[in-house]
Amino acid sequence: MTKTRASSGSGSGSKKAVSSGGVDPVLGTRALNRATLERQLLLRRSADLSAKDAVAHLLGLQAQNVKPPYYALAARLENFDPLELSALMEAREAVRIVTMRSTIHLHTAEDALALRPMMQPALEREMATVFRKGLVGVDLEELAVLAREAVEAEPRTMKQLREVLLVRWPDADPQSLAIAARCVLPLVQVTPRGLWRRSGQVALTTLDHWLGGGTGERRPVRGGASGSATDATMDATVLRYLAAFGPASVKDMQTWARLTRLREVFERLRPGLRTFRDENGVELFDLPDAPRPDADTPAPPRFLPEFDNLLLSHADRARVVPAEYKGRTWKGNFAYCVFLLDGFLGGVWRWEEDAKGGGGVLTIEPFGRVSRAEREELVGEGERMLGVLAGAAASSFDVRFGTVIEG
């Protein structure tokens, strides 16, 4: 990925603010937007990164559903082929596993081994608060042993796992038992789940068993003696988070990972970092040589999946989500795919294929007024996305606009 010239002057929307440690440049909302888009490969698509390297750079992709990782990379990589990402999962070089915010992410195998222990405290908090009542009388160490034996004998669905554990704890809440197993063990979704144009129900086994190929060899999950992440892993992850999401505050990273007590890690790394302030005076950290493009750098439209980490990885989402559009990307438990216009959330979209997969409709629904030029840019980006994801069938797709007021 080519780096944009780092800038903290007036061209990047910066001002000066006095802090207890001296004078920190202030980064305006547009400056933060352009910096984050550049780190996210959304200001300019990378023509050099492989799918695996992109997944690693982004510290994983939201993967609660099958298609979002493919949409995410189609927006970010110039020469993306969905089959390349699918092949990584089939070869067990990438896996689908619960990590940040207790949600399914697609990670490289190496990152899954390193990041999963880091998320253990958050998973334990979830289990102790949300599912505590359903686990009265359940010995979690024994549960871990029984669950491991079951899923390593053969991959199990959540329903099958519940049935195994209910034999031992018939009075426990079935759903709580299965969630507890997912919290105490690093469970991955085995293929064909997640493969491109393939179907497969969610079936689980342990991460180390899956990466060992089921042969008995194991690639150990990397953590300290207690199973939690080591200081070195925490430090490295903070730096990687800043490379992908910075400039960012301590609270931003805590939002991304749903972890606490990260302040001490940032303080440990402070001597090697640059500091800024946002317009509200919040301290932001960044890598010294990270790209910080000018605030007026053009930002082409981009189509993103539901729950893309761009929208979920900062405590203050104003760098991407205008205040008037907050809460408009979901309805009840349903989240919409979104698009960016001038770098900010601009509306939602949906792709409806016909039953045979040979045609369909891309519907674009802007939240506000769009000019004729912006409309043309959105159509062009939409057609490009369909060309990547639908291949030759893209020629039979229609691109339509839903509720829209043209300028």
C-alpha positions in Angstrom: 0.0 0.0 0.0 1.4 3.4 -1.0 1.5 5.8 1.9 0.2 9.3 1.7 2.4 12.1 2.9 2.0 12.6 6.6 0.7 16.0 7.5 -0.3 17.7 10.7 -0.4 21.3 9.3 -3.4 23.4 8.4 -3.9 21.5 5.1 -4.9 18.4 7.2 -7.5 20.3 9.2 -5.1 20.6 12.2 -5.0 23.3 14.8 -3.0 23.6 18.0 -4.1 22.7 21.5 -2.3 23.0 24.8 -2.3 19.8 26.9 -0.5 19.0 30.1 2.3 17.6 28.1 2.7 20.6 25.8 1.1 21.4 22.5 -0.7 18.7 20.6 -2.0 19.3 17.0 -5.8 19.1 16.8 -7.2 16.9 14.0 -10.6 17.9 12.7 -13.3 15.4 11.7 -12.4 15.4 8.1 -8.7 14.9 8.8 -9.5 11.9 11.0 -11.8 10.6 8.3 -9.2 10.7 5.6 -6.5 9.2 7.9 -8.8 6.3 8.9 -9.9 5.7 5.3 -6.2 5.5 4.2 -5.4 3.0 6.9 -8.5 1.0 6.0 -7.5 0.8 2.3 -10.7 2.8 1.4 -9.1 6.1 0.3 -7.2 4.2 -2.4 -7.6 0.5 -3.1 -4.4 -1.5 -2.7 -3.1 -3.1 -5.9 -0.3 -4.9 -4.0 -1.8 -6.6 -1.0 -2.9 -10.2 -1.1 -6.2 -11.1 0.5 -4.3 -12.7 3.4 -2.1 -9.7 3.9 -5.2 -7.4 3.8 -7.0 -9.5 6.4 -3.9 -9.3 8.6 -3.5 -5.6 8.1 -7.1 -4.9 9.1 -6.8 -7.2 12.1 -9.6 -9.3 10.9 -13.0 -8.8 9.1 -16.4 -8.9 10.6 -17.9 -12.2 9.6 -21.2 -12.7 11.3 -22.6 -13.6 7.9 -20.9 -15.4 5.1 -20.7 -12.6 2.5 -19.4 -9.5 4.4 -15.7 -10.5 4.3 -15.9 -10.7 0.5 -17.7 -7.4 0.3 -15.1 -5.8 2.6 -12.2 -6.9 0.5 -13.9 -6.1 -2.8 -14.0 -2.5 -1.6 -10.4 -2.4 -0.5 -8.3 -4.4 -3.0 -7.9 -3.5 -6.6 -7.5 -7.0 -7.9 -9.5 -9.0 -5.4 -10.8 -12.4 -6.4 -13.4 -13.9 -4.0 -12.0 -17.4 -4.6 -8.6 -16.3 -3.2 -10.2 -15.6 0.2 -12.3 -18.7 0.0 -9.1 -20.8 -0.7 -7.5 -19.3 2.4 -10.3 -20.7 4.6 -10.3 -24.0 2.8 -6.5 -24.3 3.3 -7.0 -23.3 7.0 -4.8 -20.3 6.6 -7.8 -18.2 7.7 -10.5 -19.0 10.1 -13.9 -17.7 11.4 -13.8 -17.3 15.2 -15.3 -15.2 18.0 -12.9 -12.4 18.9 -13.5 -8.7 19.2 -16.8 -7.6 20.8 -17.7 -11.3 21.2 -18.6 -11.5 17.5 -17.5 -13.7 14.6 -14.4 -12.4 12.8 -12.4 -13.8 9.9 -8.7 -13.8 10.9 -5.5 -15.3 9.5 -4.6 -18.4 11.4 -1.6 -16.6 12.9 -3.8 -13.7 14.2 -6.5 -16.1 15.5 -3.8 -17.8 17.6 -2.5 -14.5 19.0 -5.7 -12.5 19.3 -8.1 -15.0 20.8 -6.3 -15.1 24.2 -6.5 -11.3 24.3 -10.3 -11.4 24.1 -10.6 -14.0 26.9 -11.4 -11.4 29.7 -14.2 -9.9 27.6 -15.7 -13.3 26.9 -15.5 -14.2 30.5 -17.3 -11.0 31.5 -20.0 -11.8 29.0 -20.4 -15.3 30.4 -20.5 -14.0 34.0 -23.0 -11.3 33.4 -25.3 -12.3 30.5 -25.4 -16.1 31.1 -24.6 -16.4 34.8 -28.1 -17.5 35.8 -28.2 -20.3 33.3 -24.9 -21.8 34.6 -25.6 -22.2 38.3 -23.9 -25.4 39.4 -21.8 -25.8 36.3 -18.1 -26.5 36.7 -16.5 -24.5 33.8 -13.3 -26.4 33.9 -15.2 -29.7 33.5 -17.4 -28.1 30.8 -14.3 -27.1 28.8 -13.0 -30.7 29.0 -16.3 -32.3 27.9 -16.8 -29.7 25.1 -13.3 -30.1 23.8 -13.7 -33.9 23.7 -17.0 -33.5 21.8 -16.0 -31.0 19.1 -12.6 -32.6 18.5 -14.2 -36.1 18.0 -16.2 -34.4 15.2 -17.3 -30.8 14.5 -20.6 -30.1 16.3 -23.3 -27.5 15.7 -24.4 -25.4 18.7 -27.5 -27.6 19.0 -25.4 -30.8 19.1 -23.0 -29.2 21.6 -25.9 -28.2 23.9 -27.2 -31.8 23.8 -23.8 -33.2 24.8 -23.5 -30.8 27.7 -27.1 -31.2 28.9 -26.4 -34.9 29.6 -24.0 -33.7 32.4 -26.0 -30.6 33.5 -29.7 -31.4 32.7 -31.0 -28.5 34.8 -28.8 -25.8 33.2 -30.0 -23.4 30.5 -29.1 -25.1 27.1 -28.2 -21.9 25.4 -26.0 -20.8 28.3 -24.1 -24.1 28.2 -23.3 -23.7 24.5 -22.2 -20.1 24.9 -20.1 -21.0 27.8 -18.3 -23.6 25.7 -17.6 -20.9 23.1 -16.3 -18.6 25.8 -14.0 -21.0 27.6 -12.7 -22.6 24.3 -11.4 -21.0 21.1 -14.0 -22.5 18.8 -13.8 -22.0 15.0 -16.4 -22.5 12.3 -15.2 -25.2 10.1 -15.5 -25.2 6.3 -17.5 -25.4 4.0 -19.1 -22.6 6.1 -17.8 -19.3 4.8 -16.6 -20.5 1.4 -17.5 -18.5 -1.7 -20.7 -19.8 -3.4 -20.7 -22.8 -1.1 -23.3 -23.7 1.6 -22.6 -25.1 5.0 -24.2 -24.9 8.5 -22.2 -23.6 11.4 -20.2 -26.5 12.9 -17.5 -26.0 15.5 -14.2 -27.4 16.6 -11.2 -26.0 18.5 -8.8 -23.6 16.9 -5.7 -25.6 17.7 -7.3 -28.9 16.5 -8.5 -27.4 13.2 -5.2 -25.7 12.4 -3.4 -29.0 13.2 -5.5 -30.6 10.4 -7.2 -32.9 12.8 -4.1 -35.1 12.9 -3.5 -34.8 16.6 -0.8 -32.1 16.0 -1.7 -28.7 17.5 -0.8 -25.1 16.9 -1.1 -23.7 20.4 -3.1 -20.6 21.1 -0.5 -18.1 22.2 -1.0 -16.7 25.7 0.5 -16.4 29.1 0.4 -19.0 31.8 -3.2 -18.0 32.6 -4.2 -18.2 28.9 -4.4 -14.4 28.6 -2.4 -12.4 26.2 1.2 -11.5 27.0 2.4 -7.9 27.3 4.4 -8.3 24.1 1.2 -9.4 22.2 -0.8 -6.5 23.7 1.9 -4.0 22.7 2.0 -5.3 19.2 -1.7 -5.3 18.9 -2.0 -1.7 20.0 0.5 -0.7 17.3 -1.4 -2.7 14.7 -4.7 -1.2 15.8 -3.3 2.3 15.3 -1.9 1.3 11.9 -5.4 0.1 10.8 -7.7 2.5 12.7 -5.6 5.4 13.9 -5.3 8.1 15.0 -7.2 6.8 18.0 -7.8 7.2 21.7 -7.5 4.6 24.4 -11.3 4.4 24.6 -11.4 3.9 20.8 -9.4 0.7 21.0 -11.3 -0.4 24.1 -14.5 0.0 22.0 -12.9 -2.1 19.1 -11.9 -4.9 21.4 -14.3 -4.5 24.3 -11.3 -4.7 26.6 -10.5 -2.7 29.7 -7.3 -1.4 31.3 -5.6 -0.5 28.0 -4.4 2.8 29.3 -1.3 1.2 30.8 -0.4 -0.3 27.5 -0.7 3.0 25.7 1.4 4.7 28.4 4.0 2.0 28.0 4.2 2.8 24.3 3.8 6.6 24.6 7.5 7.4 24.0 7.4 5.9 20.6 4.0 7.4 19.5 2.8 10.8 18.3 -0.1 12.4 20.1 -2.9 14.6 18.8 -6.3 16.0 20.1 -9.6 15.8 18.4 -12.0 18.8 18.3 -13.4 17.7 21.7 -10.0 17.7 23.3 -9.7 13.9 23.5 -6.1 12.7 23.3 -5.3 10.6 20.2 -2.3 8.3 19.7 -0.7 7.4 16.4 2.3 5.9 14.8 4.9 8.6 14.0 5.2 7.7 10.3 1.6 6.7 9.7 -0.2 8.4 6.7 -2.4 11.4 7.6 -3.7 12.8 4.3 -4.9 16.3 3.9 -8.5 16.8 4.8 -9.5 17.8 1.3 -8.1 14.6 -0.3 -10.8 13.1 -2.6 -12.6 10.1 -1.2 -14.4 8.0 -3.8 -17.6 6.1 -3.0 -17.2 2.7 -1.4 -19.7 -0.1 -0.8 -19.3 -1.8 2.6 -20.9 -4.8 4.3 -23.1 -4.7 7.3 -21.1 -4.4 10.6 -17.9 -3.3 8.8 -15.3 -2.6 11.4 -14.8 0.9 10.0 -18.1 1.8 11.6 -17.6 -0.1 14.9 -14.1 0.4 16.0 -14.1 3.9 17.6 -15.9 5.3 20.7 -16.7 8.4 18.7 -17.9 7.4 15.3 -18.2 11.0 14.0 -15.1 10.5 11.8 -17.3 8.3 9.6 -20.9 8.6 10.7 -22.5 12.1 10.5 -24.6 12.9 13.6 -27.8 13.1 11.6 -27.4 9.5 10.3 -26.6 7.9 13.6 -28.7 4.7 14.1 -29.8 4.5 10.5 -27.7 1.5 9.5 -29.9 -1.0 11.3 -33.5 -1.8 12.1 -34.2 -4.0 15.1 -31.8 -6.9 14.8 -31.2 -6.3 11.1 -28.2 -4.4 9.9 -27.9 -2.9 6.4 -25.0 -2.8 4.0 -23.7 0.8 3.8 -21.9 3.0 1.3 -19.5 5.9 1.8 -20.0 9.2 0.0 -17.1 11.8 0.3 -15.7 9.4 2.9 -18.7 9.5 5.3 -21.7 7.2 5.7 -24.1 8.2 2.9 -26.8 5.5 2.7 -27.5 1.8 2.4 -27.6 -0.7 -0.3 -28.7 -4.2 -1.1 -27.8 -6.8 -3.7 -30.6 -9.1 -4.8 -29.5 -11.9 -7.1 -32.1 -13.9 -9.0 -32.7 -17.5 -8.2 -30.2 -18.8 -10.7 -27.4 -16.3 -9.8 -27.3 -15.0 -13.4 -28.7 -11.5 -12.8 -30.4 -9.3 -10.2 -30.6 -5.8 -8.9 -28.3 -3.5 -6.9 -30.4 -0.9 -5.1 -28.8 2.2 -3.7 -30.7 4.2 -1.1 -28.9 7.5 -0.1 -29.9 9.1 3.2 -29.8 12.6 1.7 -29.4 14.7 -1.4 -27.0 13.5 -4.0 -25.7 15.4 -7.0 -25.8 14.0 -10.5 -22.1 13.6 -10.4 -22.2 11.7 -7.1 -25.0 9.5 -8.6 -22.8 8.6 -11.5 -19.9 7.8 -9.2 -22.1 5.5 -7.1 -23.3 3.7 -10.2 -19.7 3.3 -11.4 -18.5 1.9 -8.1 -21.6 -0.4 -7.8 -20.9 -1.8 -11.3 -17.3 -2.4 -10.3 -18.3 -4.2 -7.2 -20.7 -6.4 -9.1 -18.0 -7.2 -11.6 -15.7 -8.4 -8.8 -18.4 -10.4 -7.0 -20.7 -11.6 -9.8 -18.1 -12.0 -12.6 -19.6 -12.4 -16.0 -23.1 -12.4 -14.6 -22.7 -8.8 -13.6 -23.6 -7.7 -17.1 -27.2 -8.7 -16.4 -27.6 -6.7 -13.2 -29.5 -3.5 -12.9 -28.3 -0.7 -10.6 -31.3 1.3 -9.2 -31.8 4.1 -6.7 -34.3 3.9 -4.0 -35.6 6.9 -2.1 -33.4 9.7 -3.2 -33.5 13.5 -3.7 -31.2 14.6 -6.5 -29.3 17.8 -6.4 
